[in-house]
Amino acid sequence: MSRIAQVMADLKASNRKALVPYIVAGDPTPSHTVALMHGLVEAGADIIELGVPFSDPMAEGPSIARGHERALEYRVGLRHVLDMVTEFRTNDSKTPVVLMGYANPIERMGYDVFSERAYVAGIDGVLTVDLPPEESGALAETLQDRGIDTIFLVSPTTSDQRAKEIVKNASGYIYYVSLKGVTGAANLDVDEVSERINLLRSYTDLPLCVGFGIKDAESAKAVSSAADGAVVGSVLVNACGELAHAPVSELVSQVSAIIGDMRSALG
């Protein structure tokens, strides 16, 4: 059983919800990332989504786009991100890590090379925002050969038929985008999210995690009432930007505290 499947099964058995923070690797500097990953786990994170810095992060709103820009100032790329995960694994062999990014860096490295390096580093899942399921077969196959999950997004505008096809090709969990638009958008409609989540449950047995628009403990608890977990990104990346010049320990403490509040709310 994969680390993601094990964590999700354990949470379900204890009637708890997954808390999945997203941060950009190298934001605000490369020296922050591994310490912040450990801090988030200590605060109650179950899975970490680690953004791979990219020059054109089309799915991201202004907050996370700025996080990519801060990391790119240090020329943080895919190889550096894999090195960070390798370092993280020296003290944490249990927490699943999912890379969230774009196809270009993976294609430049090559699917086989990337999949092998991701496996060696200790990556558990890959979510490639701009690689649709119809075009992901070759990458998904190489990842599957190494036990790495391929995670896909489903949005409010995804048709029922397409959603059925997406979940058939996915593993690990489904990332449901709660809002129309980019990360950090507002106007979260919990009733609409719940309705959509219930429909997706009729298509798949995979866990369903909800992201976009989750800003605090209240919104995390609300969306998790129907879903299996909450993905939290923009509020954390915003905090990284605001604390960019603070000591590493202070940044880790304050950003992790956001996750700690959400963990308390989720139980």
TATA-V401750 format. One record per residue. N is the residue number from 1. RES is the residue in three letters. PSI is psi in radians with two decimals (* if undefined). OMEGA is omega in whole degrees, 0 to 359 (NA if undefined). Layout:
BEGIN
N/RES/PSI/OMEGA, N/RES/PSI/OMEGA
END
This chain:
BEGIN
1/MET/2.35/181, 2/SER/2.85/178, 3/ARG/-0.70/180, 4/ILE/-0.84/180, 5/ALA/-0.69/180, 6/GLN/-0.81/179, 7/VAL/-0.80/181, 8/MET/-0.69/179, 9/ALA/-0.73/180, 10/ASP/-0.73/179, 11/LEU/-0.76/180, 12/LYS/-0.72/181, 13/ALA/-0.54/181, 14/SER/0.15/178, 15/ASN/0.74/178, 16/ARG/2.84/181, 17/LYS/2.60/179, 18/ALA/2.41/174, 19/LEU/2.06/190, 20/VAL/1.63/176, 21/PRO/2.54/175, 22/TYR/2.26/171, 23/ILE/2.78/177, 24/VAL/2.18/178, 25/ALA/2.27/180, 26/GLY/0.05/181, 27/ASP/2.24/1, 28/PRO/-0.28/172, 29/THR/2.78/179, 30/PRO/-0.51/183, 31/SER/-0.24/180, 32/HIS/-0.49/199, 33/THR/-0.94/184, 34/VAL/-0.72/178, 35/ALA/-0.69/180, 36/LEU/-0.68/177, 37/MET/-0.82/179, 38/HIS/-0.69/179, 39/GLY/-0.69/179, 40/LEU/-0.70/178, 41/VAL/-0.78/180, 42/GLU/-0.51/181, 43/ALA/-0.16/176, 44/GLY/0.12/178, 45/ALA/2.45/179, 46/ASP/-0.60/179, 47/ILE/2.52/176, 48/ILE/2.23/170, 49/GLU/2.16/184, 50/LEU/2.00/181, 51/GLY/2.34/176, 52/VAL/2.05/184, 53/PRO/2.40/182, 54/PHE/2.54/186, 55/SER/-0.32/181, 56/ASP/1.20/183, 57/PRO/1.42/193, 58/MET/-0.45/182, 59/ALA/-0.08/188, 60/GLU/2.53/172, 61/GLY/-3.10/185, 62/PRO/-0.67/184, 63/SER/-0.91/182, 64/ILE/-0.57/176, 65/ALA/-0.68/177, 66/ARG/-0.60/176, 67/GLY/-0.72/175, 68/HIS/-0.75/181, 69/GLU/-0.73/180, 70/ARG/-0.73/180, 71/ALA/-0.65/181, 72/LEU/-0.38/174, 73/GLU/-0.45/178, 74/TYR/0.19/178, 75/ARG/0.65/178, 76/VAL/2.17/180, 77/GLY/-3.02/185, 78/LEU/-0.73/180, 79/ARG/-0.70/179, 80/HIS/-0.66/180, 81/VAL/-0.75/177, 82/LEU/-0.65/177, 83/ASP/-0.67/178, 84/MET/-0.74/179, 85/VAL/-0.69/176, 86/THR/-0.77/178, 87/GLU/-0.74/178, 88/PHE/-0.67/183, 89/ARG/-0.30/179, 90/THR/-0.40/180, 91/ASN/-0.01/180, 92/ASP/1.83/180, 93/SER/0.07/187, 94/LYS/-0.64/186, 95/THR/2.15/177, 96/PRO/2.49/176, 97/VAL/2.23/179, 98/VAL/2.22/173, 99/LEU/2.26/177, 100/MET/2.10/183, 101/GLY/-2.66/188, 102/TYR/2.81/191, 103/ALA/-0.60/189, 104/ASN/-0.87/180, 105/PRO/-0.63/179, 106/ILE/-0.73/180, 107/GLU/-0.62/178, 108/ARG/-0.66/178, 109/MET/-0.56/184, 110/GLY/2.36/186, 111/TYR/-0.80/183, 112/ASP/-0.79/181, 113/VAL/-0.79/180, 114/PHE/-0.83/183, 115/SER/-0.72/179, 116/GLU/-0.76/180, 117/ARG/-0.62/177, 118/ALA/-0.72/178, 119/TYR/-0.83/182, 120/VAL/-0.66/181, 121/ALA/-0.48/182, 122/GLY/0.50/176, 123/ILE/2.44/181, 124/ASP/-0.42/182, 125/GLY/2.72/179, 126/VAL/2.22/175, 127/LEU/1.91/182, 128/THR/1.83/193, 129/VAL/-0.74/187, 130/ASP/0.38/177, 131/LEU/1.74/183, 132/PRO/2.78/182, 133/PRO/-0.62/182, 134/GLU/-0.40/183, 135/GLU/0.16/187, 136/SER/0.04/187, 137/GLY/-0.82/184, 138/ALA/-0.78/179, 139/LEU/-0.79/181, 140/ALA/-0.67/181, 141/GLU/-0.77/180, 142/THR/-0.61/176, 143/LEU/-0.78/181, 144/GLN/-0.65/179, 145/ASP/-0.41/181, 146/ARG/0.23/177, 147/GLY/0.40/181, 148/ILE/2.27/183, 149/ASP/2.57/173, 150/THR/2.03/185, 151/ILE/2.39/182, 152/PHE/2.72/175, 153/LEU/2.48/168, 154/VAL/2.32/185, 155/SER/2.97/178, 156/PRO/-0.40/181, 157/THR/0.01/178, 158/THR/2.22/180, 159/SER/2.78/180, 160/ASP/-0.75/182, 161/GLN/-0.74/179, 162/ARG/-0.68/178, 163/ALA/-0.71/178, 164/LYS/-0.69/180, 165/GLU/-0.69/181, 166/ILE/-0.84/185, 167/VAL/-0.44/177, 168/LYS/-0.51/183, 169/ASN/-0.07/186, 170/ALA/2.82/171, 171/SER/2.90/181, 172/GLY/-1.42/174, 173/TYR/2.86/174, 174/ILE/2.33/177, 175/TYR/1.88/179, 176/TYR/2.15/179, 177/VAL/1.99/190, 178/SER/-0.26/186, 179/LEU/2.67/169, 180/LYS/2.19/181, 181/GLY/-2.72/185, 182/VAL/3.02/178, 183/THR/2.50/178, 184/GLY/0.00/179, 185/ALA/2.90/185, 186/ALA/-2.92/173, 187/ASN/0.93/177, 188/LEU/2.16/179, 189/ASP/1.74/186, 190/VAL/-0.66/179, 191/ASP/-0.74/179, 192/GLU/-0.72/177, 193/VAL/-0.79/181, 194/SER/-0.73/179, 195/GLU/-0.75/181, 196/ARG/-0.70/179, 197/ILE/-0.75/180, 198/ASN/-0.62/177, 199/LEU/-0.78/180, 200/LEU/-0.56/179, 201/ARG/-0.42/178, 202/SER/-0.19/181, 203/TYR/-0.39/189, 204/THR/2.68/173, 205/ASP/-0.03/180, 206/LEU/2.60/174, 207/PRO/2.61/182, 208/LEU/2.05/178, 209/CYS/2.47/184, 210/VAL/2.32/177, 211/GLY/3.05/185, 212/PHE/2.15/174, 213/GLY/0.04/179, 214/ILE/1.96/191, 215/LYS/-0.29/185, 216/ASP/-3.14/183, 217/ALA/-0.67/182, 218/GLU/-0.81/181, 219/SER/-0.59/177, 220/ALA/-0.75/180, 221/LYS/-0.67/183, 222/ALA/-0.84/182, 223/VAL/-0.50/182, 224/SER/-0.18/177, 225/SER/-0.51/179, 226/ALA/-0.55/185, 227/ALA/3.10/178, 228/ASP/-0.14/180, 229/GLY/2.95/180, 230/ALA/2.36/176, 231/VAL/2.21/186, 232/VAL/2.13/184, 233/GLY/-1.17/191, 234/SER/-0.71/182, 235/VAL/-0.57/178, 236/LEU/-0.74/180, 237/VAL/-0.64/174, 238/ASN/-0.80/181, 239/ALA/-0.65/177, 240/CYS/-0.68/179, 241/GLY/-0.74/182, 242/GLU/-0.51/183, 243/LEU/0.33/186, 244/ALA/-0.55/184, 245/HIS/0.11/177, 246/ALA/2.79/173, 247/PRO/2.63/182, 248/VAL/-0.77/183, 249/SER/-0.65/180, 250/GLU/-0.77/178, 251/LEU/-0.83/181, 252/VAL/-0.75/181, 253/SER/-0.81/185, 254/GLN/-0.68/179, 255/VAL/-0.71/179, 256/SER/-0.53/180, 257/ALA/-0.56/177, 258/ILE/-0.78/179, 259/ILE/-0.66/178, 260/GLY/-0.72/178, 261/ASP/-0.72/180, 262/MET/-0.67/178, 263/ARG/-0.71/179, 264/SER/-0.68/181, 265/ALA/-0.62/182, 266/LEU/-0.41/181, 267/GLY/*/NA
END
